[in-house]
Every structure is written in structure tokens, then in C-alpha cells.
């Protein structure tokens, strides 16, 4: 029978099917961070249970970590306590722990692929909704709650009903200045934040085939923002080249054996999807959000849509514009901004820094803008220095911070003050997401760079 | 962690008629720093309940004494965003046992079912009727019956069915959780693990 890529990976991991209930799904790789794991470890302790396969779980600290002076003790006692709990729990259960100061430390969804923990055909979970990132490699990867973190620790399984399947095909060529982030924001603006709820998405077509692995990660990362549990792209030579010889990828005969499995990972020609969507890549423009959910995005040169055109929820829509202090019909171009954030599990990889640098090279940061440039990991940080990007950034008046989730979610010291506008390459523009009262405009690294230079929303294509 | 069994819930409601209520509103990230599951109810809807100086925002529904009860009513696409189970914990800890909406985000719904909060999805027409009744008469009681999978608005004499899979239903009726189930099949799992390709 014809199967989708998702079916192939999911079905081969089902340990047990419950009639009128969920599947018991085996998990190949489990990633944990400090925020969603302590109560799970406490649960293990209360049940007097052990970690069944400690070698399949990997821990890193990222959400609470400061992004300057990481060599000093963490100031916030609650953050310090949570980081300490992860370190102790990892040690107690024999789990690899890449804490603050460790050379492999970084954002969980950046380091997983960097060290080859992320592999095609694997089931990967983490107590973090952006686990969908790893789907870029043809893995079934999705976020779970803390109860499920405990399940994986103690039994290497979770219980999930099998989601429905959606395929989003985009053919055509992206025009200059249009990045994978714009593709994702475009799809979410078309589908809304609940348009893919209940589905697992496969991205296919020329646009994704042409995309780098970093770009595919950005797209898959944002799958959750349209409600999908996860998104995935069939592995190809680009995928195999990327993972080859990384620390945790199989070597020699094991590599050959894995390749046999990986080469079966694509949707069969006649495979049936519950829903299929098609878009034209030629039509996608640089995007920016203007509201308080990632579905409220528009082409950068368009005006803010009218409330009456919104599908239901006029009151919620106006509440959102009121929070942003924007009006219907206004143009986004030329709006003043205060902060720029380049980083996060969405856009904190080397390619994002290369793109950002392209725009700011030979220019100067606007003096009214505070910019936080935060690499996703030490490996990214090193590449920024090795490739000479740091020098260019510094000449343009920027500083590079140390790796972490930083200003994406206002859990560490990097917070946007109330009322201020931040152009962010991260993933959520919810009310207060970057700090109580903060106003977030989601965009690509290119749009962020253009805003950092001019101090206002600017079409990056005018700065090439 | 155990939770109260859920059978029939008869209660007044707290109406939050906003769409796309995301988990960052249910509980902002800065309140996720605990290492134990205690005290999350205090920070439920923190930034909608309190001003920056911790004074109360009187206009927010949780601060309005007219409305109370064990059922939270929410607009479409409730619980979108992060996977933080803390959002479900905060709702449970505050005293809610059921959330009724016309659409739930996936991970949030799963988290609720895992910790003893019943997510009840009804049609938007039915949800609107509930909101109307509650705004007209805040003492309106609803009856949520997990056994028959029905929500009843007694004052209007109408009801609507809701979906839940049989396995989860049994769990909630009995206060069981998935970990007990999985722990009982550890041998099968270990055997399965020997034959996985990765």
C-alpha cells in the first residue's frame, strides 16, 4: 500500500495500538531542557522509577541562560535553581548534559542537528513545541508536555493518537530577498494559527528542495505556529551531506545500513493525504507580522488588513491591533522600531547570521535601535568568528552575545520593555512574549537587518 | 501526579470570550521557573489579571466576582503556542476542571487530558449560546457529563455531544494516567527497542 513519508516513520515506531485510543509510540531521541523537565524527574523519583534508556536522552540548558558573562554565576536565583536541577538530574540518571559553559551548549533545536543527534526516520520529542524543527531531516519530531517527558524518561514511549496528514507543495522560484522565514510566515498567514491543527505536515516541491538544511529547519520549526504538531521534509543528498560525520551519526557499516533505511523515506507516488495545499513560490514576498499571533503576517509593502475582512473574531482582531497600537489599513513600511533580535531556534543558525551580515556590511546600526545578536550555539558562535562575520558586524556597530534562547521568550535577562517595538527573527509575537507589554514584529534576518540599519520597517530589497 | 476523577461536573462558568488564547497568556514564561508543580494558579493569566505594579485589572473576567465556577469558557483556538504543561497546571491549580471551547490547540488539549482537566470541544453555535446565557445570567449552570459525553445547558433545555477517545475517557473517569499503562508494558517496549533501526 502507498504510504506517506510520515506514515512510514510513524508506523514503524508503533509498539502497540489501542483500539479507540492512542498508539504507543517508541521514541528514538529525546531532548530535554531545564524548564519542562524538573517536574518529570520529580515524577520519576516519586514513582521510584529509573530512566529506561539514558543514552537516548540528551540535555542542554538554554531557556534561562544569560547571553552575556556566562562564566559568572546566574543572577536570578530561580533560574539558577532550575539549571542546577537539570544538571543534578542528568548526572543522577547518566544523561549527557551540555550545560552553561559546555562547548556543545546551545539551543536544544540548534545543537541536536549540529551534533547528528537528529537523523532521518527517527522519532524525536522534547518538552518544547519547536521540536518540529528536526522534521527538516525527515524525522517525525514534535513537542510534548511534561507528563510525556516523564513517560519517555521511564519507558521511552508516549501515547499519541496518530495525526492526520497534510501536504503543502510550493513550486516556483523564490525571488531575491525572500527567505525560508518568509515562506513559513506566508504559509501561516494563509492558514492561520489553527489551520493545520490535528495534522502533521509534509513540505514538498521545488522551493523546499532548493532550500538549505538551515532553511528547512526554519520552515519546519514554524509548523507549530499554524497549529500542526510537526512538519517534515523528505531527506535527500543535502540532508545526508549535512549529517555525515557528525558526532552522533552512524559511521562506516552502520552508516551504510542507516542509508538503506533512509533511502526509503519519501511519500509514495499514490500516497493519500487528508489535505493537500498548493502555493506558488514566485508570489511570496518578504513578510512581517503586525499583530499578536504569527498568523497576522503580510507582505512587507502591504497595508494592515481591515477588521471586517477577518474571519470571525473582529473583537479579538481589534484587541490585537490595539495592543500593537496600530490601525487598520496602515502601511508597515516606515514604522519606527526600538529593538532588533537576531537569534532563537527559528533563525539562530550560521546562515541567518550570513544573511544579516550581507545587509549591514559597510553600514551603521541606527543609534535608536538596541540590537541583540544571539547565536543558537557555541558552534554557530565560532563559525561567525571564523568566517569573519563578527568583524563586519562590529564595524557596523553590532555586538555578538553568547548562545541561548535569549529574547525569544522573556525567561532570562533579555527582555523587551513595555510598549517598545522589536523586530524579531524568533517565532512568536504573542502579547508580552518578549517581556510584559512588549510588541513583537516577526520577520526574516534580512528584514531584521534592514530595520536595524534604518531604525524603521524597511524593505530589505532596497538595501541590496 | 494523581488528579481528581472526572464524572459529572455541574458548575457555573467563567466566560473568556477571546479567540486564540495562547499559552503565553495562560501563563507567561517568566513564571515557569519552579522545579515542583506548586503555585501555578496564582499566575494564571497573570498579565491579563494584574498591571505591571501588581494592582488588579478590574475589567478582566477572573477579577469579576460575578463570575466563578469550575468551568472556563474560551473562544476558538484555545491554548495555541507552547507545549508548556504549566498552562494546564495553572488552570487546574486555579480550580478549573473543564475548559469549553469551539476549537483547541493540539498539545494543550493533550496536556489537559494528561492532568485531569477535561477539554470539551463544542460547535461555535453551541458555544455562542453558552456565552449568551452566561452573560445574561452569570448564575447559569452547565452540566458536563463525561460518561454520556454531553454538555447540557439546563436553563435552555439543550445539550450537545463532544468527542473523547475511549481510552482517555476511561482514564479520566478513573483518575488513571498513561505512565501506569506504559510502565506495565516495559518488557514489550524493551523488546521492541532491540529491533529499531536507529
Contacts between the chains, C-beta under 8 A, distances in Angstrom:
chain1	res1	chain2	res2	distance
A	12	B	197	7.7
A	13	B	196	7.5
A	15	B	185	7.4
A	15	B	188	6.3
A	15	B	189	5.8
A	15	B	192	4.7
A	16	B	185	6.6
A	16	B	188	6.8
A	18	B	167	5.2
A	19	B	166	7.6
A	20	B	165	5.6
A	20	B	166	3.9
A	20	B	167	6.5
A	21	B	165	5.2
A	21	B	166	6.0
A	21	B	167	2.8
A	21	B	168	7.1
A	22	B	165	7.0
A	22	B	167	6.3
A	22	B	168	7.8
A	24	B	182	6.9
A	24	B	185	7.0
A	24	B	189	7.7
A	26	B	189	6.9
A	26	B	192	5.7
A	26	B	193	6.8
A	26	B	196	6.4
A	28	B	196	6.4
A	28	B	198	4.9
A	29	B	198	7.9
A	35	B	32	5.3
A	35	B	33	7.6
A	35	B	84	7.6
A	36	B	32	8.0
A	36	B	83	7.0
A	36	B	84	6.6
A	36	B	85	7.0
A	38	B	34	7.7
A	38	B	35	3.8
A	38	B	36	7.5
A	39	B	35	7.2
A	39	B	36	6.7
A	39	B	37	5.0
A	39	B	85	7.8
A	42	B	35	7.3
A	42	B	36	6.4
A	42	B	37	7.7
A	43	B	1	6.6
A	43	B	179	7.3
A	46	B	1	7.7
A	47	B	179	7.1
A	47	B	183	7.7
A	49	B	183	7.3
A	52	B	186	6.9
A	52	B	189	7.4
A	52	B	190	7.4
A	53	B	193	6.9
A	63	B	29	7.5
A	63	B	32	8.0
A	64	B	33	7.0
A	76	B	33	7.8
A	78	B	33	3.9
A	78	B	34	7.5
A	79	B	33	6.0
A	81	B	33	7.4
A	81	B	35	6.3
A	82	B	33	5.3
A	82	B	34	7.9
A	82	B	35	5.9
A	85	B	35	4.6
A	119	B	198	5.9
A	121	B	197	6.8
A	121	B	198	6.7
A	122	B	198	5.1
A	127	B	83	6.0
A	127	B	85	7.7
A	128	B	82	7.7
A	128	B	83	5.9
A	129	B	81	7.0
A	129	B	82	5.1
A	129	B	83	4.2
A	129	B	107	6.1
A	131	B	83	7.9
A	143	B	82	7.8
A	143	B	83	3.7
A	143	B	107	5.8
A	144	B	83	6.2
A	144	B	107	7.4
A	145	B	83	5.8
A	145	B	84	7.7
A	145	B	85	3.7
A	145	B	88	7.3
A	145	B	107	6.6
A	145	B	110	6.5
A	145	B	111	3.9
A	145	B	114	6.1
A	146	B	85	4.1
A	146	B	86	7.7
A	147	B	85	6.2
A	147	B	111	7.1
A	147	B	114	4.1
A	147	B	115	6.4
A	147	B	177	7.0
A	147	B	178	7.1
A	147	B	179	7.2
A	148	B	110	7.8
A	148	B	114	7.1
A	148	B	178	7.8
A	150	B	179	6.1
A	151	B	178	5.9
A	151	B	179	5.5
A	151	B	182	5.6
A	154	B	179	6.6
A	154	B	182	7.3
A	154	B	183	6.6
A	155	B	179	7.5
A	155	B	182	4.1
A	155	B	183	6.3
A	155	B	185	7.7
A	155	B	186	5.9
A	155	B	189	5.7
A	156	B	189	6.1
A	156	B	193	6.6
A	157	B	182	5.5
A	157	B	189	5.6
A	158	B	178	7.6
A	159	B	167	7.9
A	159	B	178	4.7
A	159	B	181	7.0
A	159	B	182	7.0
A	160	B	110	7.5
A	161	B	165	6.5
A	163	B	106	7.8
A	193	B	20	6.1
A	193	B	77	6.3
A	193	B	80	5.3
A	194	B	20	7.6
A	194	B	76	7.3
A	194	B	77	4.1
A	194	B	80	6.6
A	194	B	103	6.0
A	194	B	105	7.0
A	197	B	77	7.5
A	197	B	103	7.2
A	197	B	104	7.8
A	197	B	105	6.1
A	197	B	106	5.4
A	198	B	106	6.3
A	224	B	107	7.9
A	227	B	77	7.5
A	227	B	80	6.6
A	227	B	105	6.1
A	227	B	106	6.7
A	229	B	106	5.5
A	229	B	107	7.3
A	257	B	197	7.7
A	258	B	197	6.9
A	258	B	198	6.9
A	261	B	197	4.7
A	261	B	198	7.8
A	293	B	20	5.3
A	293	B	22	6.9
A	293	B	80	7.2
A	312	B	19	7.2
A	312	B	76	7.1
A	312	B	124	7.8
A	313	B	19	4.3
A	313	B	20	7.5
A	313	B	75	7.1
A	313	B	76	7.0
A	315	B	17	7.6
A	315	B	18	7.6
A	316	B	18	5.5
A	316	B	19	4.2
A	316	B	20	6.3
A	316	B	75	6.7
A	319	B	18	7.0
A	409	B	24	7.8
A	409	B	29	4.4
A	410	B	28	7.1
A	410	B	29	5.5
A	410	B	30	5.8
A	411	B	29	4.3
A	411	B	30	5.9
A	411	B	32	6.8
A	411	B	33	7.5
A	418	B	52	6.5
A	428	B	22	7.7
A	428	B	24	6.9
A	428	B	81	6.4
A	428	B	82	7.9
A	430	B	22	4.8
A	430	B	24	4.2
A	430	B	25	6.8
A	430	B	81	6.3
A	431	B	24	7.1
A	431	B	25	6.3
A	431	B	47	7.0
A	432	B	24	6.4
A	432	B	25	7.6
A	432	B	28	5.8
A	432	B	47	5.0
A	433	B	24	5.3
A	433	B	29	7.9
A	436	B	28	7.3
A	436	B	47	5.6
A	436	B	52	6.1
A	437	B	47	8.0
A	437	B	52	6.9
